[in-house]
Amino acid sequence: MDEQKKIKKPRGLARLIPGKCIACGDRCQASCPKDAIAMNDKGEPIVSAEKCIACRKCMKICPATAIEIYFTPEEQKILAELAKEAKTPVEAEESDKDTDTIAAKLREYKGVWVFVEQMDGKAAEVSWELLGVGANLAKARNVELCTMVIGEKVENLCQESFAYGASKAYLIDNPIFNHYRTEPYYKAICYLVNKYKPEIVLIGATGLGRDLAGAVATELRTGLTADCTNLSIDEKGLLLQTRPAFGGNIMATIMTERTRPQMASVRPHVMTMPKKDTSHKGEIIRETTAIKEDDILVKVLELIDNRKQGAEEIDIAGAEVIVAGGRGVKSKENFRILQELADELGGVVGVSRGPVESGWMPVERQVGQTGKTVRPKIYIACGISGAIQHLVGMQDSDVIIAVNQDGNAPIFEAATYGIIGDLFEVLPAMTKHIRELRAKKRNGA
Ligand SMILES: Cc1cc2nc3c(=O)[nH]c(=O)nc-3n(C[C@H](O)[C@H](O)[C@H](O)COP(=O)(O)OP(=O)(O)OC[C@H]3O[C@@H](n4cnc5c(N)ncnc54)[C@H](O)[C@@H]3O)c2cc1C
């Protein structure tokens, strides 16, 4: 055997990059198969050079990319030599072989697909918002932008897909898909994905979308990042899926490197609605599936509209003006002041989590990470401190006006205009001023 064949590629050792650890818990320690990581008093990892096998598990799991693989100068020399003589028959590592096979498989997948969520033939707007961001992804990858339209008598949604930018729509039109049920819908999507192999699949993070996306990703054995707030393509062509993590304290960017399709869900109003162009046409690919009604376990007996059951009817997610109150409003009754201003502006009242936890307002009004994402023209935040979990739900509003008596409140960093003052004085003054302006206008002054 040639001497060169015996050269082993050095694997290095894991080590902490100073200043980067966020003490997230013991994720790196828990991931180590060799018990090579101990945690110090600050919650940072200490790697044992004797035990570490540089398997990179700690590095991959670290949400703050605080762990790197370190090579000694001697090892670096060997690596440099190996790189120079790339054709040298170095003992190939098993994992490299795997990587080649996987890469070849991944290359079979092409195109960006969006699932068009619909009810009674009317699309959920989030589907078109996804076509907006999908167009950017498709352009970056130089691939087609397509939709999946599934339902009964829903061909009109293919035309609408084209108007919002898709060039192809995969249509499955069958009475089985009249009402949403997980089983037939996820099977239909898996059938289309397995047949046409899109590299990216985007689904709205609505109640229906959350149910569906999880089932599809599980069946396809691929990754899914829920509730993304940003989607882009990196230099290697991978989908970068960014979302808040660790209670919103950091933004994590997740990649699906070894499986396809790369799946992401996005909440309504997070992405910008693309322009509608009814002159833009596309191609409809009609498909059928072998799914039969008799094989589906769940039957829809009756649809009950919960809006008639006294549930909240106000849709803060679609409002153009939101006057939102936080703990600073202090009581349920005090929300009357916010309602008066909202009425003057033709808007609605929203809340941070504080008032929901205190039982002053229903959860349907909550804005933020565990509430709704909103993108109104005007967002007036009153007595809201501006915690990151709140900001992620409203920071893309066109104009943000913050009213807070604490000049150091973080909400001012996100605000277009800030008013440092007592909301119980500022809000009535605003309402009064708007009324006066209206009256003047009516009187032709
Ligand atoms: C996993 C997780 C998910 C979460 N999801 C959400 C979410 O979806 N939405 C959300 O909002 N929060 C969420 N939170 C909670 C969040 O961290 C904050 O606790 C919450 O947003 C604080 O609400 P607040 O700003 O109303 O209250 P506070 O932080 O108590 O702020 C009250 C503010 O009112 C001001 N104020 C008091 N009196 C007056 C006055 N008279 N005039 C003017 N200003 C006054 C104070 O200066 C203060 O800044 C989540 C937390 C976690 C851990």
The ligand as a Gaussian input file, in Angstrom:
#p B3LYP/6-31G(d) Opt

LIG

0 1
 C      -42.209000      32.286000      25.504000
 C      -42.785000      33.640000      25.705000
 C      -43.722000      34.111000      24.791000
 C      -44.254000      35.383000      24.946000
 N      -45.154000      35.835000      24.023000
 C      -45.585000      37.114000      24.117000
 C      -46.457000      37.658000      23.124000
 O      -46.889000      36.995000      22.177000
 N      -46.813000      38.952000      23.261000
 C      -46.385000      39.763000      24.282000
 O      -46.739000      40.948000      24.315000
 N      -45.598000      39.243000      25.254000
 C      -45.199000      37.952000      25.192000
 N      -44.420000      37.455000      26.200000
 C      -44.233000      38.241000      27.414000
 C      -43.175000      39.328000      27.281000
 O      -41.913000      38.791000      27.588000
 C      -43.463000      40.480000      28.230000
 O      -43.542000      39.991000      29.539000
 C      -44.743000      41.224000      27.915000
 O      -44.760000      41.619000      26.570000
 C      -44.811000      42.458000      28.803000
 O      -46.032000      43.094000      28.616000
 P      -46.156000      44.668000      28.839000
 O      -45.177000      45.378000      27.976000
 O      -47.578000      44.987000      28.681000
 O      -45.824000      44.805000      30.386000
 P      -44.566000      45.406000      31.128000
 O      -43.300000      44.802000      30.634000
 O      -44.860000      45.264000      32.578000
 O      -44.545000      46.938000      30.720000
 C      -45.502000      47.857000      31.126000
 C      -45.029000      49.221000      30.616000
 O      -46.025000      50.186000      30.874000
 C      -45.381000      51.388000      31.199000
 N      -46.351000      52.189000      31.947000
 C      -46.860000      51.944000      33.181000
 N      -47.780000      52.884000      33.503000
 C      -47.844000      53.739000      32.473000
 C      -48.574000      54.926000      32.206000
 N      -49.468000      55.382000      33.083000
 N      -48.376000      55.563000      31.045000
 C      -47.486000      55.126000      30.137000
 N      -46.746000      54.015000      30.337000
 C      -46.919000      53.322000      31.480000
 C      -44.154000      50.984000      31.986000
 O      -43.170000      52.009000      31.928000
 C      -43.738000      49.713000      31.250000
 O      -42.781000      50.007000      30.240000
 C      -43.873000      36.186000      26.055000
 C      -42.946000      35.701000      26.967000
 C      -42.407000      34.446000      26.795000
 C      -41.396000      33.944000      27.771000

